[in-house]
């Protein structure tokens, strides 16, 4: 097994039970943070372990400093990965209920940040698994703990100072992954300030998927992103969202498009607005 971006439901079925496979159920919704736990208990892909966004994929919030979903400290996340039985040999597969648009892509990015390449998102997510008649169980597997040794890749992330500099360039290198409605301050907000980072472009993550929430073809994605970033080096491009979850979908899709190396601003909008001197626009 050597899946590094996406895996289809049929391919995943073919490797179920492999001793070097760890499946992470990352179903999550911002509107009800207990929902992922409930649906996992009701049924999940056989052998899958729950990777809860709030409990496992985020570190402590520092009021007035961090966004709503900061990354955990590398040593803490390394311990969690080891507790899940993940080491350098492990093929990790993450899935969610939104085709990868929510937390599965964040799992993918976090593992790559930790230096682990053998991680893939289930293309189409939970719905694709059910559509493929994939088996479902409610038993909870107890993993065999191991030791995960991180090899951090800080270049995959952008901090607020880098974002502030990049947004001022023409053309911009900073892109908002939310919908056009959210970009312009409309719709449901989980933050007290509406709008987007001044100078940022719009890269609605929903444009990367088909109607059944499978990722578009590499050719379609490449045309989509080249239309957004022009001839800029992909490694200069930064994506953000509301709290550092869904922007990872754009980073994944850029990689599938053959344009690897874009970054995510984990603090995202919820961090940017902590300082009223940082410019915003509607």
N, C-alpha and C positions, 0 to 999 in steps of 0.2 A: 504494500500500500504506500502510495506517495501522492496523496491529494493535498494540494497547496492553495487552492482557491475555492472551488466548488466540487460537490459530489452529488450525483443524481440519486433518486430514491432506489432505483433498481440496483445501482452499484453498491449502495449502502446495504441493501438486503443481502447482497452476495458476500459481504464480509462480516455480517453479524456474528458475534461470538469469537472473533479473532482475538487472540490473547494480547495483541498490541494495539487494540482499538479501544478508545474511550469516547463515549458519546455524551455530550452535554446538552441537557434540555434547558434552553435559555428563554423560555416563554415569559413574557413580562409586558405589563402595560402601565403607563404613567398614571392612569386614572384609578387604578386599584392595585396597589403594590403587593397585595396578598393573593391576587388572582393566579399568578404563576405557580405558587405552591399548591393551590387547590387543583388546578388542572393537571399538574404533575402527579398528584396523588390519585386522581381519577384514572389516569392512563398515560403511558409514555412509550417511546420506542424501547424494546427490550434491552435491558442493561444500562439504559441512560441514567445519568446522575443529574440532579438539579444544580444548575449554575444560576443562582438568583442574583439579579443585577444589584439589588440593594445590599444583600448579605455577603456576596462573594466577589463581585466585580467592581466594587467601589470602596474607597477609603473614607476616613473621617472628613466631614465637612468642617471647614474653618470659616465661621461667619465673617462676612465682609471680605474674604480673601478668595476662597475657592468657589467653583461652581457647584451645582447640585450633585454631580456624579464624578468627583475626582478619582483618578486611578488609585488603587491601594499602593502602599510602599512595595517596591519590588520584592523585598524579603518576605513580606506578608503574603503576597500573591504566589511566590515560589512555594511557600509552605502549603498553600491551598492546592496548588497543582500537584504537589507530592501527595497530599491527602487523597486526591482523586485518582492516584495511581499513574500520574503522567510523568514520564521522564523523556530523555532524548530520543528513545526508540518509538514512542507512542504516536499513533495516528489519531488525532483528535478530530471529531466531527461535532459541530454545533448546529442546533436548529432552534427556531422559534415559530411563532404562529403568524408571522407577517412576512414570510418569504425571505427572511434575512434582513428585513428593513429595520428591525428593532435590535434586540441584544445579540443575536447570533453573529452579526458582523463585528460587534464590539469584542466578543470572545476571540474572533479571528485576529483582530488587530492587536489585542492584548497579548495573545500568544506570540505573535510576530515581534512585538515590542520586547518580549522576554527572550527572544532569540530562537523560537521554535517555529519551524517552517511547515511541519507536517500537520497542518490544521486546515480544515475546509468547512464551508457552510453548506448545509443541505439545501440544494437549489429548490425553491418553492416551499420549503419549510414543512411544518406539520401537515398542512393541507395536501402537499404533494405526496407525503408518506401515506396518508389515508387514501388518496386517489389511486395509489399504486398497490392498494390492498396490503400494505405493510402491517406486520403483526404489532399488537399493542398489549402491554402488560401493566399491572399496577404494583407488582413487587418492586421493592427497593433493593438494589444490589449493594452489597458492602464491598467497597474497593480494597485492594491490597496497597497500603501506603508505600511510597517510594521516596526518593530524593530527586527534586528537580533543581538543576543547576542553571540559573539564568545567565544569559549572555546579552545584556541590555543593548537595545538599539535606540538610543535617544533621538536619533535623526528622524525617526518615524513620527515624532510629536513636535508640535510648535507651541511655544509659550506666548504669553500675552504681548511681550515686547516684540517678538518676531511678527506676530499678527499686526501689531500697530504699525510696524515699518512696511510690511508687505501690502497693506490695504491702501497705502498712499501712492503706490506705483501705478503707472499707466502702461499697459492695461493692468487691472488688478490681479493679484495672485490669491486673493481670499474669496471664498465662495460659501454662501449660506445654503445648507442642505435641506432646509425646511421648504414648505410649499410657498407659492407666491403670496397666498393669503397671510401666512405667518411672517414672511419676509417684510410685508408692508404693514404689519402690526395688527392683523385681523385674526379672527378665529379664537380657539381656546389657547390661553397662555398659562404657563405654570410659573411665570416670573412677573414681578411688579412693573417692569418697563417693557413697552412694546416697540417693535421696529427691528432694525438690523444694524450691524457694524457699519459705520460710515465708510463708503468706498467699496464695500463687498459686493460681488456679483451674486447671482442666483443660480444654484445648481440643484434644483428640486430632485431629491433622491428617487422620487416616484417615477421619474422619467427613465430610470435605468431598468425597469422591469416591464414584463408583459402583463396582460390582463389577469393571468393566473399567478402573478407575482414570481415568475421565474426570471432570472436575469436575462436581458437581451443578448443577442449574439455578440461576440467580440467585435465584429465589423460594425454593427450598429452602435455599439458603445464607443468605439473609437471615433466614429463620425460625430457622435453626440459631444464627446469631450473636446475634440479638436475645434468644434464650433464654439465652445465656451472659452477655452484657454488659448486658442490660436497656436502660435509656434513656441509657446513658452515651455521650458523644461518642466516635465511633470514633477520633478523633485522640488520645485519652487512653489508648487500649488498647495494651498492649505484649505481644508474643509472644516466647517464648524456647524453646529446645530443649536438646539436649546440647552442641552445639558451634557453633551459629549457622548451620546449613544448612537443616534442614527447617522451622524456624519461618517461613521465607519463604513456605511454602505457605499458611499462614493469612493472611498479609498479602495475598497474591494473591487468595485466595478471598473475603476481606472486600471487596476492590476489585470483584470480579465481582458480589458481592452488592449493590453500590450503597452500600457503607459504607467509602469510601476513607479513607486517612490513618492507619491503624494503624501501629505502629512495631515494629521488631525489635530485641531486645537481642542484639547480635552475639556478645558474650562468652558469653552463655548459662550453662548450668549449669557448664561447665568453667572459666569465669572466676569465677563466684560462689563456688565452693568453695575458691578460692585463699586466701581470708581466713577462718580458722576462727571469727571473731567474727560473720560473716554467718549469720543464722538459717536452718536447714533443717528440714524436716518429712518424715515418711514418710506 
